[in-house]
Amino acid sequence: MKIRHLYIHVPFCARRCGYCDFAVTATSSAPVEAWLTAIRAELEERQRRERWQTPMALDTIYVGGGTPSLLGTGAMARLRDLLQAFAEWDSASVEWTAEANPESFSGELAEDWVAAGVNRISLGAQTFHQPALRWMGRLHGTEGPATAVAAARGAGLDNVSIDLIFGLPARLERDWAGDLDRALALEPAHISLYGLTAESGTPLGRWVREGREQLADDGRYADEFVLAADRLTAAGLQHYEVSNFARPGRDSRHNRAYWRHAPYLGLGPGSHSFLPPVRAWNVRDWAEYRSRLEQGTSVEAGCESLTADDLALESAWLGLRTDDGVPVRRLAPAQRELVALWQAQGLAWQAGEVVRLTTAGWLILDRLAVELDARRGTPDPVAAPDGA
């Protein structure tokens, strides 16, 4: 199986945000040498165990976290050199994304990353509202994102994505419309939205359970999502996935691969891999991950083999969450009846032979995908010819 998409997790942050449920370790200084050694060891162990073809011919590389910018200068070039023993890519066409936080991203680091081969950054701005930044535990101020974007562009890195979080507690009095305007003023190539959730294992989850904090209600959550969709599309960004907006040609190719069920390899604590039909995931704890590799054992925490039914449900869900939509020819008659009902309710629309969800439909994506799967049967043999 050819692996063209690689994710590498950096499990270090200067501080863990109260809402964060990612596989991260808080540290004032990232152990770069140990991390690089561990990534190399995982690649070697997986190559021995799985016997997958190398060198991998990569189309996308994504370094996420955590906070990759906390690694400092030199680390990305060393990662590139490490990877070249296992993979190859065309530097002119590969999409190499690295995530950064404003407080740890400088002009020097931007130049260092560009020299290493990074050509896209994802910047964790989240909000431009100081009380909300303080509540989140973010370390940058309201001008941090603008400074970071300027640093990126000064190094010739213009493919910049900005992350924003919506659905914050009303008591913070965050101006969501103002945040959207501030983000657009930076003229990013891409904007990603994340609705705040209270995961059970996080401090925020505990605060909500104890009644010490209250998230936005469903109505406000929906209103903020719709406002963002309206503002961003009016500004010329394409709403190409539930939570993602991009200038023409600047959508995330790496994430597109996930949504299209392409095989991908994930390295690092908590990362996932998908080698159809098997999905696997690594242990989340950095210390355990490193210890296992030092002992020469697998870091895999678990795996599942997806059945044909599993893949069908996922394909419907993934198609509906993007502007790829779902081809009508792949729908059973009962599913087409359901889609017609969605259209009447303003939840979906059809262009040619493809059904896509509207903004209102994307708000209840999970429910609609399950409804569609429940009506799955044998597609019309005329509408869905052999090989479709």
Phi, psi and omega per residue, in radians:
M1 nan 2.305 -3.116
K2 -1.510 2.158 3.116
I3 -1.763 2.033 -3.096
R4 -1.976 -0.001 -3.062
H5 -2.345 2.216 -3.040
L6 -2.196 2.246 3.037
Y7 -1.978 2.382 3.127
I8 -2.260 2.173 -3.046
H9 -1.709 2.297 3.041
V10 -1.831 1.894 -2.954
P11 -1.583 0.536 -3.049
F12 -2.118 2.404 3.039
C13 -2.423 2.618 3.070
A14 -1.180 -0.508 3.107
R15 -2.687 2.501 3.069
R16 -1.525 2.169 3.107
C17 -1.220 2.629 -3.047
G18 -1.110 -0.384 -3.110
Y19 -1.720 -0.072 -2.950
C20 -1.374 2.267 3.073
D21 -2.078 0.324 3.135
F22 -1.385 2.907 3.109
A23 -1.420 1.530 -3.111
V24 -2.339 2.737 3.051
T25 -2.173 2.245 3.132
A26 -1.369 2.258 -3.138
T27 -2.716 2.541 3.113
S28 -1.389 -0.347 -3.125
S29 -2.477 2.017 -3.095
A30 -1.195 2.312 3.113
P31 -1.379 1.370 -3.007
V32 -1.029 -0.826 -3.084
E33 -1.058 -0.788 -3.137
A34 -1.137 -0.671 3.140
W35 -1.148 -0.809 3.129
L36 -1.085 -0.723 3.114
T37 -1.076 -0.716 -3.137
A38 -1.176 -0.732 3.120
I39 -1.073 -0.762 3.099
R40 -1.078 -0.756 -3.125
A41 -1.109 -0.679 3.108
E42 -1.143 -0.735 3.096
L43 -1.045 -0.767 -3.137
E44 -1.142 -0.750 -3.139
E45 -1.133 -0.740 -3.124
R46 -1.204 -0.648 3.117
Q47 -1.095 -0.726 3.105
R48 -1.152 -0.786 -3.012
R49 -1.319 -0.733 -3.007
E50 -1.731 -0.289 3.102
R51 0.961 0.693 3.097
W52 -1.393 2.712 -3.011
Q53 -1.188 2.265 3.018
T54 -2.259 2.664 0.036
P55 -1.314 2.518 3.016
M56 -1.186 2.402 3.079
A57 -1.733 1.735 -2.952
L58 -1.557 2.450 2.991
D59 -1.762 -0.542 3.131
T60 -2.440 2.567 3.012
I61 -2.285 2.321 -3.137
Y62 -2.299 2.059 3.093
V63 -1.819 1.892 -3.057
G64 -2.080 -3.090 -3.085
G65 -2.841 -2.804 0.339
G66 0.991 -2.898 -3.095
T67 -2.292 1.540 3.123
P68 -0.978 -0.557 -3.134
S69 -1.158 -0.278 3.096
L70 -1.241 -0.272 3.132
L71 -1.200 -0.414 3.109
G72 1.399 -3.073 -3.093
T73 -1.246 2.624 3.090
G74 1.601 -0.509 -3.045
A75 -1.172 -0.707 -3.081
M76 -1.203 -0.635 3.079
A77 -1.149 -0.672 3.103
R78 -1.187 -0.628 3.059
L79 -1.118 -0.770 3.095
R80 -0.985 -0.829 -3.123
D81 -1.098 -0.675 3.113
L82 -1.105 -0.819 -3.084
L83 -1.132 -0.519 -3.062
Q84 -1.167 -0.199 3.020
A85 -1.385 -0.249 -3.072
F86 -2.157 -0.274 -3.019
A87 -2.565 2.833 3.045
E88 -2.416 2.690 3.131
W89 -2.743 2.751 3.078
D90 -1.556 1.952 -3.066
S91 -1.073 -0.391 -3.126
A92 -1.401 -0.366 -3.059
S93 -2.121 -0.263 -3.122
V94 -1.166 2.574 2.966
E95 -1.785 1.954 -3.136
W96 -2.023 1.875 -3.120
T97 -1.790 2.484 2.969
A98 -2.345 2.423 3.118
E99 -1.501 2.628 -3.121
A100 -2.575 2.618 2.943
N101 -1.810 2.513 -3.051
P102 -0.964 -0.663 -3.044
E103 -1.253 -0.324 -3.130
S104 -1.999 0.295 3.133
F105 -2.044 2.101 -3.067
S106 -2.193 3.010 3.059
G107 -1.063 -0.676 3.120
E108 -1.108 -0.760 3.134
L109 -1.183 -0.669 3.114
A110 -1.035 -0.803 3.116
E111 -1.110 -0.672 3.115
D112 -1.104 -0.761 -3.135
W113 -1.173 -0.744 3.133
V114 -1.069 -0.747 3.122
A115 -1.100 -0.548 3.135
A116 -1.348 -0.386 3.134
G117 2.158 -0.078 3.099
V118 -1.178 2.296 -3.138
N119 -2.247 0.166 3.101
R120 -2.658 2.388 3.059
I121 -2.169 2.616 3.050
S122 -2.030 2.004 -2.976
L123 -1.797 2.139 -3.116
G124 -1.435 1.388 3.126
A125 -1.380 -0.891 3.093
Q126 1.255 -0.848 3.090
T127 -2.868 2.805 3.065
F128 -1.932 0.269 -3.062
H129 -1.804 2.015 -3.000
Q130 -1.037 -0.802 3.107
P131 -1.037 -0.649 3.122
A132 -1.220 -0.693 3.076
L133 -1.037 -0.768 -3.136
R134 -1.122 -0.758 3.120
W135 -1.080 -0.697 3.134
M136 -1.204 -0.445 -3.029
G137 1.567 0.306 3.124
R138 -1.327 2.576 -3.030
L139 -1.713 -0.191 3.137
H140 -1.641 2.729 3.087
G141 -1.562 -3.043 -3.063
T142 -1.165 -0.420 3.134
E143 -1.633 -0.040 -3.108
G144 -0.995 -0.837 -3.139
P145 -1.042 -0.737 -3.140
A146 -1.102 -0.717 3.114
T147 -1.113 -0.716 -3.132
A148 -1.185 -0.722 3.115
V149 -1.102 -0.725 3.111
A150 -1.096 -0.677 3.105
A151 -1.108 -0.734 3.129
A152 -1.098 -0.827 -3.103
R153 -1.190 -0.557 3.088
G154 -1.119 -0.429 3.115
A155 -1.656 0.068 -3.134
G156 1.519 0.240 -3.112
L157 -1.764 1.678 -3.037
D158 -1.810 -0.095 3.115
N159 -1.561 1.452 -3.020
V160 -1.958 2.252 3.035
S161 -1.899 2.478 3.138
I162 -2.065 2.283 3.069
D163 -1.656 2.376 3.053
L164 -2.289 2.536 3.088
I165 -1.923 2.318 3.079
F166 -2.068 2.992 -3.140
G167 1.396 0.518 3.119
L168 -1.284 2.780 3.100
P169 -0.949 2.388 -3.079
A170 -1.069 -0.526 -3.072
R171 -1.120 -0.319 3.123
L172 -1.300 -0.327 3.134
E173 0.982 0.689 3.084
R174 -1.256 2.370 3.136
D175 -1.596 1.649 -3.069
W176 -1.133 -0.739 3.110
A177 -1.078 -0.709 3.106
G178 -1.120 -0.667 3.100
D179 -1.113 -0.712 3.101
L180 -1.071 -0.740 3.130
D181 -1.136 -0.710 3.127
R182 -1.114 -0.710 3.128
A183 -1.147 -0.789 3.141
L184 -1.110 -0.579 -3.140
A185 -1.095 -0.397 3.110
L186 -1.425 -0.106 3.097
E187 0.932 0.919 3.117
P188 -1.266 2.773 3.066
A189 -1.362 -0.335 -2.970
H190 -2.735 2.515 3.038
I191 -2.336 2.308 3.064
S192 -1.990 2.391 3.128
L193 -1.939 2.462 3.103
Y194 -2.304 2.119 3.075
G195 -1.370 2.287 -3.100
L196 -1.151 2.284 3.063
T197 -2.237 2.693 -3.141
A198 -1.810 1.549 3.122
E199 -1.213 2.485 -2.955
S200 -1.049 -0.578 -3.053
G201 -1.560 0.118 -3.094
T202 -1.776 2.797 3.023
P203 -0.976 -0.691 3.123
L204 -1.075 -0.719 3.099
G205 -1.030 -0.718 3.113
R206 -1.177 -0.731 3.139
W207 -1.063 -0.717 -3.137
V208 -1.185 -0.752 3.119
R209 -1.051 -0.668 -3.091
E210 -1.468 -0.020 3.133
G211 1.356 0.245 -3.128
R212 -1.521 -0.220 3.127
E213 -2.539 2.628 -3.137
Q214 -2.338 2.151 3.129
L215 -1.353 2.965 3.077
A216 -1.047 2.443 3.095
D217 -1.276 3.000 -3.046
D218 -1.035 -0.668 -3.113
G219 -1.143 -0.782 -3.133
R220 -1.207 -0.685 3.090
Y221 -0.991 -0.847 3.138
A222 -1.121 -0.743 -3.128
D223 -1.060 -0.721 -3.131
E224 -1.200 -0.657 3.109
F225 -1.121 -0.800 -3.123
V226 -1.150 -0.716 3.104
L227 -1.036 -0.762 3.133
A228 -1.102 -0.777 3.134
A229 -1.043 -0.759 -3.133
D230 -1.146 -0.823 -3.088
R231 -1.136 -0.792 -3.035
L232 -1.252 -0.694 3.106
T233 -1.214 -0.624 3.086
A234 -1.105 -0.470 3.125
A235 -1.483 0.050 3.054
G236 1.738 0.077 3.078
L237 -1.533 2.514 3.135
Q238 -1.586 2.254 3.102
H239 -1.469 1.503 -2.960
Y240 -1.670 -0.166 3.094
E241 -2.675 2.748 -3.039
V242 -0.688 -0.884 -2.998
S243 -1.907 0.153 -2.983
N244 -2.268 2.447 -3.109
F245 -2.331 2.432 -3.075
A246 -2.546 2.622 2.921
R247 -1.130 2.712 3.134
P248 -0.910 2.230 3.120
G249 1.410 0.054 -3.090
R250 -2.003 0.339 3.045
D251 -1.194 2.793 -3.097
S252 -1.341 1.895 3.130
R253 -1.155 -0.581 3.134
H254 -1.119 -0.843 3.139
N255 -1.199 -0.572 3.041
R256 -0.976 -0.674 3.133
A257 -1.080 -0.731 3.081
Y258 -1.026 -0.837 -3.029
W259 -1.236 -0.274 3.128
R260 -1.826 0.262 3.079
H261 1.099 0.480 3.071
A262 -1.286 2.602 3.072
P263 -1.132 2.480 3.066
Y264 -2.594 2.714 -3.142
L265 -2.001 2.318 3.093
G266 -2.014 2.311 3.130
L267 -2.087 2.578 3.091
G268 1.807 2.923 -3.112
P269 -1.026 2.314 3.067
G270 1.316 -0.029 -3.085
S271 -1.340 2.687 3.140
H272 -1.951 2.639 3.027
S273 -2.249 2.641 3.083
F274 -2.343 1.885 3.069
L275 -2.084 1.543 -2.936
P276 -0.796 2.304 0.122
P277 -1.682 0.310 -3.030
V278 -1.764 2.267 2.985
R279 -1.945 2.307 -3.111
A280 -2.306 2.762 -3.134
W281 -2.485 2.610 -3.095
N282 -1.568 2.831 2.997
V283 -1.035 2.577 -3.032
R284 -1.547 -0.532 -3.031
D285 -1.361 2.228 -3.112
W286 -1.038 -0.769 -3.107
A287 -1.112 -0.744 3.121
E288 -1.174 -0.742 3.116
Y289 -0.994 -0.855 -3.122
R290 -1.145 -0.737 -3.119
S291 -1.092 -0.746 3.135
R292 -1.062 -0.749 -3.118
L293 -1.186 -0.633 3.095
E294 -1.115 -0.492 3.115
Q295 -1.557 -0.052 3.122
G296 1.341 0.398 -3.129
T297 -1.895 2.871 -3.100
S298 -1.185 2.538 3.073
V299 -1.705 0.124 -3.126
E300 -1.234 2.232 3.129
A301 -1.608 -0.453 -3.120
G302 -3.118 2.951 3.114
C303 -2.732 2.859 3.057
E304 -2.518 2.508 3.080
S305 -1.796 2.042 -3.059
L306 -1.367 2.305 3.074
T307 -1.379 3.018 3.088
A308 -1.051 -0.662 3.113
D309 -1.162 -0.729 3.102
D310 -1.027 -0.814 -3.106
L311 -1.134 -0.636 3.126
A312 -1.130 -0.763 3.126
L313 -1.128 -0.785 3.131
E314 -1.099 -0.710 -3.134
S315 -1.080 -0.709 3.106
A316 -1.136 -0.796 -3.121
W317 -1.119 -0.778 -3.130
L318 -1.170 -0.692 3.109
G319 -1.122 -0.731 -3.116
L320 -1.222 -0.458 -3.103
R321 -1.407 -0.117 3.134
T322 -2.153 3.027 3.082
D323 -1.364 0.020 2.974
D324 -1.127 -0.651 -3.114
G325 1.168 -2.844 3.139
V326 -2.182 2.164 3.108
P327 -1.099 2.340 -3.126
V328 -1.044 -0.604 -3.080
R329 -1.095 -0.342 -3.128
R330 -1.603 0.031 -3.101
L331 -1.681 2.443 3.017
A332 -1.279 2.804 -3.138
P333 -0.930 -0.731 -3.131
A334 -1.151 -0.566 3.100
Q335 -1.215 -0.632 3.122
R336 -1.161 -0.611 3.071
E337 -1.102 -0.722 3.122
L338 -1.124 -0.732 3.136
V339 -1.103 -0.657 3.085
A340 -1.079 -0.665 3.093
L341 -1.148 -0.744 3.089
W342 -1.004 -0.752 -3.127
Q343 -1.095 -0.706 3.123
A344 -1.137 -0.499 -3.128
Q345 -1.568 -0.007 3.139
G346 1.360 0.353 -3.106
L347 -1.710 -0.256 -3.089
A348 -2.609 2.851 3.050
W349 -2.561 2.747 -3.088
Q350 -2.159 2.255 3.058
A351 -2.129 1.999 -3.069
G352 1.115 -2.153 -3.101
E353 -1.871 0.395 -3.110
V354 -2.183 2.341 3.085
V355 -1.755 2.270 3.097
R356 -2.243 2.709 3.098
L357 -1.512 2.630 3.008
T358 -1.469 3.109 3.071
T359 -1.031 -0.727 3.106
A360 -1.107 -0.654 3.111
G361 -1.185 -0.663 3.136
W362 -1.122 -0.482 3.106
L363 -1.112 -0.486 -3.136
I364 -2.112 0.632 -3.071
L365 -0.907 -0.863 -3.050
D366 -1.040 -0.757 3.136
R367 -1.107 -0.751 -3.110
L368 -1.162 -0.664 3.133
A369 -1.118 -0.702 3.111
V370 -1.167 -0.725 3.097
E371 -1.041 -0.750 -3.129
L372 -1.128 -0.742 -3.132
D373 -1.143 -0.602 -3.119
A374 -1.117 -0.407 3.141
R375 -1.755 0.241 -3.128
R376 -1.207 2.421 3.086
G377 -2.649 -2.527 3.105
T378 -1.590 2.053 -3.130
P379 -1.080 2.715 3.082
D380 -1.020 2.094 -3.083
P381 -1.110 -0.389 3.104
V382 -1.351 -0.737 -3.101
A383 -1.348 -0.420 -3.121
A384 -2.169 1.436 -3.096
P385 -1.158 2.871 3.126
D386 -0.962 2.372 3.115
G387 1.561 -0.043 -3.125
A388 -1.274 nan nan
